[in-house]
Amino acid sequence: MDEKTRIEKDIVMFEENIQKIKQEDINDTQRKTIELASQYYEDSKYYLEKKDFFTAFGCINYAHGLLDAILKF
């Protein structure tokens, strides 16, 4: 799988995971974390468009990490 395809797949996965979280009751700290994750998600899409795959991949992975923290705790 090439870099662009991998990043696109991770972006779709993020979109699916954030929908799972929005269905649950969340507190203010979690809400702020979701907002931060969403900003990294948007950054990833921006860098993907610019063909900066290294930065796009880093951004989407960080966004996933923040969501994982909420989903697991």
N, CA, C and O atoms as a GROMACS GRO file, in nm:
protein
  292
    1MET      N    1   0.085  -0.117   0.000
    1MET     CA    2   0.000   0.000   0.000
    1MET      C    3   0.091   0.124   0.000
    1MET      O    4   0.185   0.132   0.078
    2ASP      N    5   0.062   0.219  -0.087
    2ASP     CA    6   0.144   0.340  -0.092
    2ASP      C    7   0.106   0.436   0.021
    2ASP      O    8   0.003   0.418   0.088
    3GLU      N    9   0.189   0.537   0.042
    3GLU     CA   10   0.170   0.630   0.154
    3GLU      C   11   0.035   0.700   0.148
    3GLU      O   12  -0.036   0.709   0.249
    4LYS      N   13  -0.001   0.750   0.032
    4LYS     CA   14  -0.126   0.825   0.016
    4LYS      C   15  -0.247   0.738   0.052
    4LYS      O   16  -0.336   0.782   0.125
    5THR      N   17  -0.249   0.617   0.001
    5THR     CA   18  -0.360   0.526   0.027
    5THR      C   19  -0.369   0.493   0.176
    5THR      O   20  -0.478   0.488   0.232
    6ARG      N   21  -0.254   0.471   0.239
    6ARG     CA   22  -0.252   0.440   0.382
    6ARG      C   23  -0.309   0.555   0.464
    6ARG      O   24  -0.388   0.533   0.556
    7ILE      N   25  -0.271   0.676   0.432
    7ILE     CA   26  -0.320   0.794   0.504
    7ILE      C   27  -0.471   0.810   0.482
    7ILE      O   28  -0.545   0.838   0.576
    8GLU      N   29  -0.515   0.792   0.359
    8GLU     CA   30  -0.659   0.802   0.331
    8GLU      C   31  -0.737   0.698   0.410
    8GLU      O   32  -0.845   0.728   0.462
    9LYS      N   33  -0.683   0.579   0.420
    9LYS     CA   34  -0.748   0.472   0.498
    9LYS      C   35  -0.756   0.512   0.646
    9LYS      O   36  -0.858   0.491   0.711
   10ASP      N   37  -0.648   0.569   0.699
   10ASP     CA   38  -0.646   0.612   0.839
   10ASP      C   39  -0.743   0.727   0.864
   10ASP      O   40  -0.803   0.736   0.971
   11ILE      N   41  -0.759   0.815   0.767
   11ILE     CA   42  -0.855   0.925   0.779
   11ILE      C   43  -0.997   0.871   0.789
   11ILE      O   44  -1.075   0.916   0.873
   12VAL      N   45  -1.030   0.775   0.705
   12VAL     CA   46  -1.163   0.713   0.709
   12VAL      C   47  -1.184   0.643   0.843
   12VAL      O   48  -1.292   0.653   0.902
   13MET      N   49  -1.082   0.574   0.891
   13MET     CA   50  -1.092   0.506   1.020
   13MET      C   51  -1.117   0.606   1.132
   13MET      O   52  -1.196   0.580   1.223
   14PHE      N   53  -1.050   0.721   1.127
   14PHE     CA   54  -1.072   0.826   1.227
   14PHE      C   55  -1.218   0.873   1.223
   14PHE      O   56  -1.281   0.888   1.328
   15GLU      N   57  -1.270   0.896   1.104
   15GLU     CA   58  -1.408   0.941   1.090
   15GLU      C   59  -1.506   0.841   1.150
   15GLU      O   60  -1.605   0.880   1.211
   16GLU      N   61  -1.479   0.714   1.132
   16GLU     CA   62  -1.565   0.609   1.190
   16GLU      C   63  -1.554   0.608   1.342
   16GLU      O   64  -1.655   0.596   1.412
   17ASN      N   65  -1.432   0.620   1.393
   17ASN     CA   66  -1.411   0.615   1.538
   17ASN      C   67  -1.470   0.737   1.610
   17ASN      O   68  -1.522   0.724   1.721
   18ILE      N   69  -1.463   0.852   1.549
   18ILE     CA   70  -1.516   0.972   1.615
   18ILE      C   71  -1.668   0.964   1.625
   18ILE      O   72  -1.727   1.018   1.718
   19GLN      N   73  -1.731   0.896   1.531
   19GLN     CA   74  -1.876   0.877   1.539
   19GLN      C   75  -1.914   0.789   1.658
   19GLN      O   76  -2.017   0.811   1.721
   20LYS      N   77  -1.831   0.692   1.690
   20LYS     CA   78  -1.855   0.606   1.806
   20LYS      C   79  -1.849   0.686   1.935
   20LYS      O   80  -1.930   0.665   2.026
   21ILE      N   81  -1.755   0.777   1.943
   21ILE     CA   82  -1.738   0.857   2.064
   21ILE      C   83  -1.852   0.955   2.082
   21ILE      O   84  -1.899   0.974   2.194
   22LYS      N   85  -1.897   1.017   1.975
   22LYS     CA   86  -2.002   1.117   1.986
   22LYS      C   87  -2.132   1.058   2.038
   22LYS      O   88  -2.218   1.131   2.086
   23GLN      N   89  -2.148   0.927   2.027
   23GLN     CA   90  -2.269   0.863   2.074
   23GLN      C   91  -2.268   0.839   2.224
   23GLN      O   92  -2.373   0.810   2.283
   24GLU      N   93  -2.154   0.851   2.285
   24GLU     CA   94  -2.142   0.826   2.428
   24GLU      C   95  -2.146   0.958   2.505
   24GLU      O   96  -2.123   1.065   2.449
   25ASP      N   97  -2.176   0.948   2.634
   25ASP     CA   98  -2.168   1.066   2.720
   25ASP      C   99  -2.022   1.099   2.743
   25ASP      O  100  -1.942   1.012   2.778
   26ILE      N  101  -1.987   1.226   2.723
   26ILE     CA  102  -1.849   1.266   2.742
   26ILE      C  103  -1.843   1.387   2.835
   26ILE      O  104  -1.935   1.468   2.840
   27ASN      N  105  -1.732   1.398   2.908
   27ASN     CA  106  -1.714   1.512   2.998
   27ASN      C  107  -1.637   1.623   2.926
   27ASN      O  108  -1.599   1.608   2.810
   28ASP      N  109  -1.614   1.735   2.997
   28ASP     CA  110  -1.548   1.850   2.936
   28ASP      C  111  -1.405   1.820   2.891
   28ASP      O  112  -1.362   1.864   2.785
   29THR      N  113  -1.331   1.744   2.972
   29THR     CA  114  -1.194   1.710   2.936
   29THR      C  115  -1.192   1.625   2.810
   29THR      O  116  -1.110   1.647   2.721
   30GLN      N  117  -1.282   1.530   2.803
   30GLN     CA  118  -1.290   1.445   2.684
   30GLN      C  119  -1.331   1.526   2.561
   30GLN      O  120  -1.281   1.503   2.451
   31ARG      N  121  -1.422   1.621   2.581
   31ARG     CA  122  -1.467   1.705   2.470
   31ARG      C  123  -1.349   1.786   2.414
   31ARG      O  124  -1.334   1.797   2.292
   32LYS      N  125  -1.267   1.840   2.503
   32LYS     CA  126  -1.149   1.917   2.459
   32LYS      C  127  -1.050   1.827   2.386
   32LYS      O  128  -0.988   1.869   2.289
   33THR      N  129  -1.036   1.705   2.433
   33THR     CA  130  -0.946   1.609   2.368
   33THR      C  131  -0.998   1.574   2.229
   33THR      O  132  -0.920   1.561   2.135
   34ILE      N  133  -1.127   1.558   2.215
   34ILE     CA  134  -1.188   1.529   2.085
   34ILE      C  135  -1.166   1.647   1.990
   34ILE      O  136  -1.138   1.627   1.872
   35GLU      N  137  -1.180   1.769   2.042
   35GLU     CA  138  -1.157   1.887   1.959
   35GLU      C  139  -1.012   1.890   1.909
   35GLU      O  140  -0.986   1.922   1.793
   36LEU      N  141  -0.918   1.858   1.998
   36LEU     CA  142  -0.777   1.855   1.959
   36LEU      C  143  -0.752   1.746   1.855
   36LEU      O  144  -0.681   1.769   1.757
   37ALA      N  145  -0.810   1.630   1.876
   37ALA     CA  146  -0.796   1.520   1.778
   37ALA      C  147  -0.853   1.562   1.643
   37ALA      O  148  -0.796   1.531   1.539
   38SER      N  149  -0.964   1.632   1.645
   38SER     CA  150  -1.027   1.677   1.521
   38SER      C  151  -0.939   1.780   1.449
   38SER      O  152  -0.936   1.783   1.326
   39GLN      N  153  -0.869   1.862   1.525
   39GLN     CA  154  -0.777   1.958   1.463
   39GLN      C  155  -0.661   1.884   1.394
   39GLN      O  156  -0.620   1.920   1.284
   40TYR      N  157  -0.609   1.781   1.460
   40TYR     CA  158  -0.504   1.701   1.397
   40TYR      C  159  -0.555   1.629   1.273
   40TYR      O  160  -0.483   1.615   1.174
   41TYR      N  161  -0.678   1.583   1.278
   41TYR     CA  162  -0.743   1.520   1.162
   41TYR      C  163  -0.749   1.618   1.045
   41TYR      O  164  -0.715   1.583   0.932
   42GLU      N  165  -0.793   1.740   1.072
   42GLU     CA  166  -0.800   1.842   0.968
   42GLU      C  167  -0.660   1.874   0.914
   42GLU      O  168  -0.642   1.892   0.794
   43ASP      N  169  -0.563   1.882   1.004
   43ASP     CA  170  -0.424   1.905   0.961
   43ASP      C  171  -0.377   1.794   0.868
   43ASP      O  172  -0.310   1.819   0.768
   44SER      N  173  -0.414   1.671   0.902
   44SER     CA  174  -0.373   1.558   0.819
   44SER      C  175  -0.428   1.571   0.678
   44SER      O  176  -0.357   1.547   0.581
   45LYS      N  177  -0.554   1.607   0.667
   45LYS     CA  178  -0.614   1.625   0.535
   45LYS      C  179  -0.544   1.738   0.458
   45LYS      O  180  -0.523   1.727   0.337
   46TYR      N  181  -0.510   1.845   0.528
   46TYR     CA  182  -0.439   1.957   0.465
   46TYR      C  183  -0.304   1.912   0.410
   46TYR      O  184  -0.271   1.938   0.294
   47TYR      N  185  -0.226   1.844   0.494
   47TYR     CA  186  -0.093   1.800   0.451
   47TYR      C  187  -0.100   1.693   0.343
   47TYR      O  188  -0.013   1.687   0.256
   48LEU      N  189  -0.202   1.610   0.347
   48LEU     CA  190  -0.221   1.511   0.241
   48LEU      C  191  -0.243   1.581   0.108
   48LEU      O  192  -0.187   1.542   0.006
   49GLU      N  193  -0.326   1.685   0.110
   49GLU     CA  194  -0.352   1.762  -0.011
   49GLU      C  195  -0.223   1.826  -0.065
   49GLU      O  196  -0.205   1.837  -0.187
   50LYS      N  197  -0.135   1.866   0.025
   50LYS     CA  198  -0.007   1.928  -0.013
   50LYS      C  199   0.099   1.823  -0.050
   50LYS      O  200   0.211   1.857  -0.087
   51LYS      N  201   0.061   1.695  -0.038
   51LYS     CA  202   0.150   1.582  -0.067
   51LYS      C  203   0.268   1.573   0.030
   51LYS      O  204   0.374   1.518  -0.002
   52ASP      N  205   0.248   1.627   0.150
   52ASP     CA  206   0.346   1.611   0.258
   52ASP      C  207   0.301   1.490   0.338
   52ASP      O  208   0.240   1.504   0.444
   53PHE      N  209   0.331   1.372   0.286
   53PHE     CA  210   0.281   1.249   0.344
   53PHE      C  211   0.336   1.221   0.483
   53PHE      O  212   0.266   1.166   0.568
   54PHE      N  213   0.459   1.259   0.506
   54PHE     CA  214   0.521   1.237   0.637
   54PHE      C  215   0.443   1.311   0.746
   54PHE      O  216   0.408   1.252   0.849
   55THR      N  217   0.415   1.438   0.724
   55THR     CA  218   0.343   1.517   0.823
   55THR      C  219   0.197   1.473   0.834
   55THR      O  220   0.142   1.466   0.944
   56ALA      N  221   0.135   1.442   0.721
   56ALA     CA  222  -0.004   1.396   0.721
   56ALA      C  223  -0.018   1.268   0.802
   56ALA      O  224  -0.113   1.253   0.879
   57PHE      N  225   0.076   1.176   0.785
   57PHE     CA  226   0.072   1.050   0.858
   57PHE      C  227   0.090   1.073   1.008
   57PHE      O  228   0.022   1.011   1.090
   58GLY      N  229   0.182   1.162   1.043
   58GLY     CA  230   0.203   1.194   1.184
   58GLY      C  231   0.080   1.255   1.248
   58GLY      O  232   0.043   1.220   1.360
   59CYS      N  233   0.016   1.345   1.177
   59CYS     CA  234  -0.104   1.412   1.230
   59CYS      C  235  -0.218   1.312   1.254
   59CYS      O  236  -0.282   1.314   1.359
   60ILE      N  237  -0.244   1.227   1.155
   60ILE     CA  238  -0.356   1.134   1.170
   60ILE      C  239  -0.327   1.030   1.278
   60ILE      O  240  -0.419   0.985   1.346
   61ASN      N  241  -0.203   0.992   1.294
   61ASN     CA  242  -0.169   0.898   1.400
   61ASN      C  243  -0.186   0.960   1.538
   61ASN      O  244  -0.232   0.894   1.631
   62TYR      N  245  -0.149   1.086   1.551
   62TYR     CA  246  -0.167   1.154   1.678
   62TYR      C  247  -0.316   1.168   1.709
   62TYR      O  248  -0.358   1.150   1.823
   63ALA      N  249  -0.396   1.200   1.606
   63ALA     CA  250  -0.541   1.210   1.624
   63ALA      C  251  -0.598   1.076   1.672
   63ALA      O  252  -0.683   1.074   1.760
   64HIS      N  253  -0.552   0.967   1.613
   64HIS     CA  254  -0.597   0.833   1.656
   64HIS      C  255  -0.560   0.807   1.801
   64HIS      O  256  -0.640   0.752   1.876
   65GLY      N  257  -0.441   0.846   1.840
   65GLY     CA  258  -0.397   0.824   1.977
   65GLY      C  259  -0.484   0.895   2.077
   65GLY      O  260  -0.517   0.840   2.182
   66LEU      N  261  -0.522   1.018   2.046
   66LEU     CA  262  -0.610   1.093   2.136
   66LEU      C  263  -0.747   1.027   2.146
   66LEU      O  264  -0.803   1.017   2.256
   67LEU      N  265  -0.802   0.982   2.034
   67LEU     CA  266  -0.932   0.913   2.039
   67LEU      C  267  -0.922   0.781   2.113
   67LEU      O  268  -1.012   0.744   2.189
   68ASP      N  269  -0.814   0.709   2.093
   68ASP     CA  270  -0.794   0.582   2.163
   68ASP      C  271  -0.796   0.601   2.314
   68ASP      O  272  -0.852   0.520   2.387
   69ALA      N  273  -0.736   0.709   2.360
   69ALA     CA  274  -0.734   0.737   2.503
   69ALA      C  275  -0.875   0.750   2.558
   69ALA      O  276  -0.904   0.705   2.668
   70ILE      N  277  -0.963   0.813   2.482
   70ILE     CA  278  -1.101   0.829   2.526
   70ILE      C  279  -1.178   0.697   2.516
   70ILE      O  280  -1.252   0.661   2.607
   71LEU      N  281  -1.159   0.626   2.407
   71LEU     CA  282  -1.231   0.499   2.388
   71LEU      C  283  -1.192   0.394   2.491
   71LEU      O  284  -1.275   0.312   2.531
   72LYS      N  285  -1.068   0.395   2.534
   72LYS     CA  286  -1.019   0.290   2.625
   72LYS      C  287  -1.037   0.324   2.771
   72LYS      O  288  -1.032   0.236   2.857
   73PHE      N  289  -1.056   0.451   2.801
   73PHE     CA  290  -1.070   0.488   2.943
   73PHE      C  291  -1.203   0.548   2.966
   73PHE      O  292  -1.235   0.586   3.079
   0.00000   0.00000   0.00000
